[in-house]
Structures are given as C-alpha cells and as structure tokens.
C-alpha cells in the first residue's frame, strides 16, 4: 500500500504537486511511483531559471531497473531544484513527499492547478494500475 | 496471470514485488534490490530460479549427441558429477542458448536452460537428436533454488539434512552431487561462492523455509541481474542471441576448438567468423554522470567504427554505472557512451568488474 497525502494534487504520470499559495508549487514523485521504480541511483535535474511547459519531460530519475521521465505538472519557471538528490537520490525512496522533493515551479497560469487530480481520484488510478499488474 | 513456481505463495507472503518474466510471475525484489545485492556479496542470498528448465538427456548416444550439440568440449565433463558451462549454436554460429550441463552418470546428463528459450531449445534439441539413441525429457516437475554468497556454505550446512550436507559442502566449484531427485551443484550466476539446488518442486517450499531460518536473504531477479553484470556473466537475449556468435558475446572462452577434427554444430560458420573481422565484448565503467543501459551507442574519438552496449546498469558494489559493450576489436582505453542526448565518457575494462566481493577494475 502506498501513501497518498490528501492535501496534495497529482498527475496521471505520478507526480505530486504542493501548492505553496504564493504563485509557486513544489513537485515530486509519489510514493507509488518510487515503489514501482525501486531503489533510485541517479537523478537528472533541470536548471533553475529554465522554463517548462506542462507535460514536458523536465527531469529524469533512474532506478537500478530503469530510467523514468518526470513531466512538468504545470507550466512556469523552475525556481529551485533539490540539489541534495544529486548525491543522495535515495531520498526520493525514503521520503518522497518531503526530503525527496524534486523542484519548485513559479506558475505562469494558476488555472492549470485546477486540472490536476485530487487525492481520491489519484488513489483510484493507483488501484487500477495495481490491478493490472 | 502468468505461470507460477512452487514458491509463489512464499514470495507473496514475503511481500515480493512480482513481474512478468518470460511468462512467469517472478519476484523482482522483496523490498530493496540494493540490499539484496549486498546480502549476496557480504553474506548469503537465495533466488527462486524454478522458471528455468532442467532437461535430462540419457541413452546410449547421450555423450556423442552432446559432443555435437555443445560448443564446449564434453570431455571436460567426463568426471562424474562435473558441470560445464557451454553454448549451443545454430548453423550460422549464433547462440541458440547458453546452459550449464551436469554429468550425472553413465550416459546421463542434465542441462539447465533459460526460461524464455525453453520451447525453442527443446525443438532444436529434438531436431538434432535424429539418428541418435537419446531420450530428451523436460523435467518440469523440478524446482531450482540458488544460494549464493560468502555465507552460502554455512547456510547449506544448516539447511540440508545430515546426509546431504557433508557431501554438498565437499563439492569443488563446478561439481555436483546427486541424491534421489536432488541435484546440488557448486555453481551460480553471481560471482560468489554458492550452490544451485535442483529438487522436486513439491519439496522447494520446505527447503526455502529452512534457508530462511538459516538467515539467508530472499533475493529477486533485480539483484540477480546487477550481480551477474558485476560478475561479467552474459545474459541470453541481451548479450548473446541467435544472431550473435560467442566470439562477439564475451563467450569465446567457452568454445573448444581443439582438436581440429572436433565436430560441433556451428563450427564451420564460427571458423569463418574467427578468421574475419568481428567485434568483441568489453566492460565499461562510466566516468561521467548517468546510468548506462542496453542499446546505447558507443564511440571512440579518432577511431573507426561504432559500438553498442548490450547490458548496463548501476553497480551497487562500485557505486558507479557499468555496462557490457560490443566494440571494434582494435579499441582500447577511453570511449564515450550516448545517454539520452549526451555523450558521456567511459573507460574500457576487462571483465569481471567484481568477483568474490572484491572490485577488480
């Protein structure tokens, strides 16, 4: 069973989004995503200052098994990345919603937040994927 | 739903993450693949490899038949109980499969072949058996458990009964002991000391439980892959296949050429490959950031030709990315590997990367 905090928003590609309520969001990958990937051993982060469009591949996480793209859940400017992941990618496994955050994005269009999934919807998606396994 | 080994319930009870592997539901890990990897390098781990197929070959012509079927020389397995690693080639010198063959007794042999290739192998073996007095029998009534690591010896001493344990512990590497329907070989696929136990599927669960009580860490196919990669051991379907011959697959050492009159299937084609230009398998250690994976391009500044990785990943022992790559035979030293859109520097090294817990490169 994976943890799905109620206060966050989600994408169907398993990113979570935390609204900082100051025009910025924090982004990471979900507990379900890190469990599916297995032990992470490498993270490729975007540069702060980079502009991303919703749906763009903007980072890569690699586990012992495979590489997986992280897609920008919203459009905007990357203002900060979690540099701690460069030397300690395992933080994503250990603490996907906290120490394992990936980047902060300053939104260009706050309305995009309304198009993300809430926790209940995301939970049904995860259940469906688990059934397919 | 895929096929299940006799240990399926044991895996789910341990919380295994299951994946489809060649039509079987197999554990990829039981939590952390890296922890499982370290358990084998530092203590002892066990793998359910019952999806692999044991095939018994017996009859008056068994030895003569295998002498043609195997690219390695069956004479090396003439001692009873001797095991031999070999490829089985097609007429163009490509690899039908790789296998360990065990000499069980007078004109009695057993081979263990890959899960994904079992039906193809059986068809090929039957086809080649025409005119030979041999009986080929797929033993799908058997399971296989591999126990690997520096503490495998102690675990076996504890988990086997008092009759089998001393015989197993006395085995030299690449020897096996048979007792009723049990076959215990001092073989493996990890670069560590260890045993592979072929036993009736109905008895697999009891042995698995005894090994658990002896402190052996259950390990999934994920750790099996990183262990064999570090140990420089080739994997069928990635590093060799029907279209690639042993000489370009890091398996030239398994082909027995002498004497010149020795006749084995694929020899004629392989002689031509041997005389011509062919690429060779090398180890790569990544020097830049990233993780190498299979099928990435490899280039060398100032050199002709191109190379390609066949297997790649992360080495938990070295904490670096390592790979196997097929490259022009003249290359040595520094190369670059294309990871997504970047060319990342890497260094060519002889295999293995790791053996018996020690980094060799």
Interface residues (C-beta under 8 A of the other chain):
Chain A: X35 X38 X39 X41 X42 X44 X60 X62 X64 X65 X66 X67 X133
Chain B: X17 X18 X28 X29 X32 X33 X34 X222 X226 X289 X290 X291 X293 X313 X314 X316 X321 X340
